[in-house]
Amino acid sequence: MTRDISPDIGMIKLCLTEAHDCSYLPERQSTTAFVDPDMTIDVELYSRMTKLGFRRSGPFLYAPKCTSCNACIPARLPVDDFKPTRAQKRCWKKNDDIMVEQLDGINLGEHFPIYARYIAQRHSDGDMYPPSRRQFEDFLGNAWECTQFLEFRLGDQLIGCAVIDVIENGLSAIYTYFDPAFSDRGLGVLAILVEIDMAQRLGLEYLYLGYWISGCDKMEYKTNYRPLELYRQNSWGIAE
C-alpha cells in the first residue's frame, strides 16, 4: 500500500509494508516505510531523508513506521565532539598493523566468503541467515554513486570491510562485516573509529549509525560512542 505519512517529507511517496514479525524485538510486529523505488534518489534527497531518520538498505531508503512501537530510534554522532574511551583507544592502537583502503568497488568473490562466515557465526538468528551471494550483492555489492568500501587487510589478507555512504553532512554507516577468526581485534569498533576519523578529515559533521533499539543487545554498542544524538519527535537531541 502507499500513502503520504509525514508532512516533513512533502510530496515524496512512501510505500508501506504489511505488518510482519520484528527482526529485533520478540513478539512484536513491524511495519516499514520505503521511499518509492521508482523515484530517482540523488545525494541531496538521500541526505534530506537521512536527516529525517531514514536509512539505506540495498536499493531502498527506509524507516520503521510501526503503529504500536517506536523502539527504533535513529542515531548519529557529531564527530568533532567525539571523545574516545580508553577501550576505544586501546582498540585503535592494537590494530595499527591493519591497512585500511578506501575503494569505489570491491571484488565480490573475495568478499562474499568473509561476509558469509560473519553472518553464519554472528547473526544466525537473523533474517539475513543463511547468507547467499545474491543477497550479498543486493544488500552491499550494488554500490550507489556515494558509496565507499573501507577494506581492512593484514598484509595481503582481506579480514573485513566497512560499507559507508558519503552524504551532504556526514557519513552513513551501512554495514560492517569481518572474518570471525579475527574477532579478538574488535574490528567492529575499529570500523566506527575509522569512519569517525574519515568524517573529520572530510570536514563532515556526523556519522549516522542507523537505529538504536533499547532492549536489543545487538544495538547497545552504539551508546558507547558519545555524545550520541537521537532523533525523537522530529528533532535531534543528545542522548542522556
Legacy VTK file of the C-alpha trace (Angstrom):
# vtk DataFile Version 3.0
C-alpha trace
ASCII
DATASET POLYDATA
POINTS 240 float
0.000 0.000 0.000
1.131 3.618 -0.431
0.254 6.851 1.351
1.852 10.144 2.371
2.688 9.729 6.065
4.745 12.777 7.060
4.284 16.470 6.251
8.059 16.921 6.648
8.636 14.732 3.605
6.391 16.769 1.340
5.192 15.040 -1.816
7.547 12.062 -1.654
5.521 8.860 -1.948
6.250 6.232 0.674
5.386 2.555 0.332
4.362 0.707 3.495
4.917 -2.992 4.025
2.328 -5.163 5.662
2.932 -5.867 9.351
5.463 -8.660 9.897
7.473 -10.173 12.741
10.056 -7.751 14.114
13.686 -8.711 13.459
14.929 -7.140 16.699
12.353 -7.446 19.464
10.427 -10.681 20.110
6.663 -10.851 19.946
6.336 -7.517 18.173
5.063 -6.599 14.730
6.953 -4.263 12.418
5.890 -2.042 9.516
8.465 -0.384 7.276
8.154 2.696 5.044
10.192 2.822 1.823
10.767 5.771 -0.453
9.035 4.946 -3.735
11.632 2.791 -5.574
10.554 4.336 -8.884
11.845 7.741 -7.754
15.282 8.969 -8.746
17.160 9.302 -5.457
20.161 11.597 -5.685
22.552 12.532 -2.874
20.544 15.646 -2.000
17.329 13.664 -1.454
19.220 10.861 0.299
20.788 13.413 2.650
17.437 15.035 3.386
15.783 11.708 4.142
18.686 10.673 6.387
18.182 13.828 8.450
14.563 12.694 8.863
15.587 9.320 10.226
15.658 7.213 7.054
18.358 4.690 6.245
19.592 2.819 3.171
19.422 -0.942 2.746
20.459 -2.151 -0.702
18.448 -0.159 -3.284
15.935 1.193 -0.742
15.644 4.108 1.677
13.514 3.030 4.607
12.353 3.883 8.112
10.346 1.905 10.695
6.746 3.138 10.872
5.222 0.742 13.376
1.778 1.563 14.723
2.316 0.266 18.257
6.057 0.651 18.810
8.688 3.386 18.473
11.695 1.485 19.808
13.834 2.029 16.663
15.440 5.438 17.149
17.801 6.963 14.533
21.243 7.674 15.994
24.156 9.820 14.871
27.457 11.023 16.286
28.700 14.631 15.957
32.248 13.647 15.065
34.097 16.784 16.157
32.760 16.333 19.699
33.655 12.640 19.935
35.936 11.622 22.800
37.219 8.034 22.591
37.111 5.862 25.687
40.178 4.050 26.987
38.928 0.824 25.432
38.463 2.531 22.058
41.976 3.985 22.242
43.339 0.514 23.003
41.456 -0.916 20.019
42.930 1.735 17.712
46.457 1.039 18.944
46.039 -2.738 18.864
45.103 -2.605 15.184
47.795 -0.235 13.937
49.102 -3.071 11.747
45.888 -3.158 9.712
45.861 -1.327 6.398
42.600 0.423 5.517
41.962 1.179 1.851
39.053 3.270 0.572
37.545 1.931 -2.669
34.648 2.652 -5.047
34.052 -1.064 -5.620
35.113 -4.477 -4.340
35.911 -7.962 -5.566
32.655 -9.730 -4.679
34.253 -13.146 -4.986
36.860 -12.226 -2.378
34.424 -10.514 -0.024
31.448 -12.867 -0.051
33.111 -15.771 1.854
34.027 -13.377 4.673
30.510 -11.933 4.746
29.032 -15.459 4.730
31.184 -16.593 7.662
30.334 -13.406 9.546
26.573 -13.877 9.123
26.746 -17.598 9.900
28.698 -17.117 13.128
27.414 -13.765 14.378
23.842 -13.447 13.055
22.482 -16.936 12.500
19.322 -15.907 14.369
18.584 -13.014 11.989
16.732 -12.614 8.714
19.978 -12.470 6.694
20.696 -16.111 7.555
21.511 -18.207 5.639
23.635 -15.839 3.544
23.617 -16.106 -0.235
25.651 -14.492 -2.994
22.508 -12.856 -4.429
21.548 -11.410 -1.048
25.066 -10.066 -0.543
25.107 -8.400 -3.951
21.662 -6.853 -3.468
22.424 -5.635 0.057
26.009 -4.388 -0.278
27.540 -5.156 -3.650
25.491 -2.792 -5.821
27.043 0.481 -4.759
25.357 3.850 -5.118
27.403 6.712 -6.532
28.057 7.931 -2.973
29.112 4.509 -1.634
32.628 3.741 -0.466
34.131 0.489 0.782
36.765 0.522 3.525
38.774 -2.685 3.208
40.706 -3.972 6.215
43.774 -6.028 5.372
46.595 -7.704 7.264
49.310 -7.804 4.668
47.562 -9.116 1.569
44.793 -10.856 3.511
41.330 -9.299 3.494
39.875 -9.583 7.006
36.915 -7.188 6.911
35.090 -4.333 5.247
33.003 -1.340 6.285
30.457 -0.045 3.771
29.609 3.660 4.013
27.746 6.317 2.058
29.065 9.862 1.798
26.130 12.267 2.079
25.977 16.040 2.360
26.533 16.485 6.079
28.087 13.202 7.101
28.822 9.549 6.552
26.153 6.885 6.831
27.491 3.594 8.203
25.664 0.981 6.131
27.223 -2.273 7.343
30.434 -3.832 8.609
31.451 -7.465 8.272
34.684 -9.230 9.131
36.305 -12.644 9.387
35.192 -14.116 12.749
38.688 -15.590 13.141
39.798 -12.036 13.986
37.029 -11.289 16.486
39.533 -10.599 19.270
40.725 -7.495 17.416
37.440 -5.609 17.856
37.062 -4.865 14.145
33.522 -3.553 14.593
34.840 -0.916 16.984
37.773 -0.186 14.694
35.415 0.351 11.748
33.476 3.042 13.610
36.682 4.745 14.733
37.961 4.751 11.133
34.640 6.216 9.950
34.774 8.948 12.611
38.314 9.813 11.533
37.274 9.874 7.867
34.312 12.170 8.559
36.558 14.536 10.500
39.136 14.641 7.697
36.399 15.357 5.123
35.012 18.197 7.246
31.656 16.446 7.709
29.503 16.911 10.805
28.047 13.496 11.555
28.431 9.754 11.421
24.962 8.230 11.081
24.857 4.892 12.912
21.429 3.596 11.946
18.894 2.705 14.621
19.423 2.359 18.336
16.915 -0.010 19.915
16.515 -0.080 23.675
16.354 -3.677 24.865
18.156 -5.081 21.822
21.618 -6.309 22.806
22.923 -6.118 19.232
22.237 -2.363 19.129
23.553 -1.431 22.578
27.100 -0.849 21.280
26.004 2.462 19.778
25.725 4.022 23.228
29.493 3.528 23.627
30.114 6.438 21.239
29.491 9.822 22.818
27.956 12.306 22.511
25.241 10.289 20.773
22.329 12.156 19.203
18.901 10.516 18.836
16.032 11.529 16.535
12.856 11.775 18.591
9.634 13.651 17.910
11.017 15.026 14.625
14.199 16.531 16.088
17.718 15.503 17.002
18.920 15.759 20.590
21.747 14.478 22.789
21.015 11.099 24.383
21.082 11.052 28.175
LINES 1 241
240 0 1 2 3 4 5 6 7 8 9 10 11 12 13 14 15 16 17 18 19 20 21 22 23 24 25 26 27 28 29 30 31 32 33 34 35 36 37 38 39 40 41 42 43 44 45 46 47 48 49 50 51 52 53 54 55 56 57 58 59 60 61 62 63 64 65 66 67 68 69 70 71 72 73 74 75 76 77 78 79 80 81 82 83 84 85 86 87 88 89 90 91 92 93 94 95 96 97 98 99 100 101 102 103 104 105 106 107 108 109 110 111 112 113 114 115 116 117 118 119 120 121 122 123 124 125 126 127 128 129 130 131 132 133 134 135 136 137 138 139 140 141 142 143 144 145 146 147 148 149 150 151 152 153 154 155 156 157 158 159 160 161 162 163 164 165 166 167 168 169 170 171 172 173 174 175 176 177 178 179 180 181 182 183 184 185 186 187 188 189 190 191 192 193 194 195 196 197 198 199 200 201 202 203 204 205 206 207 208 209 210 211 212 213 214 215 216 217 218 219 220 221 222 223 224 225 226 227 228 229 230 231 232 233 234 235 236 237 238 239
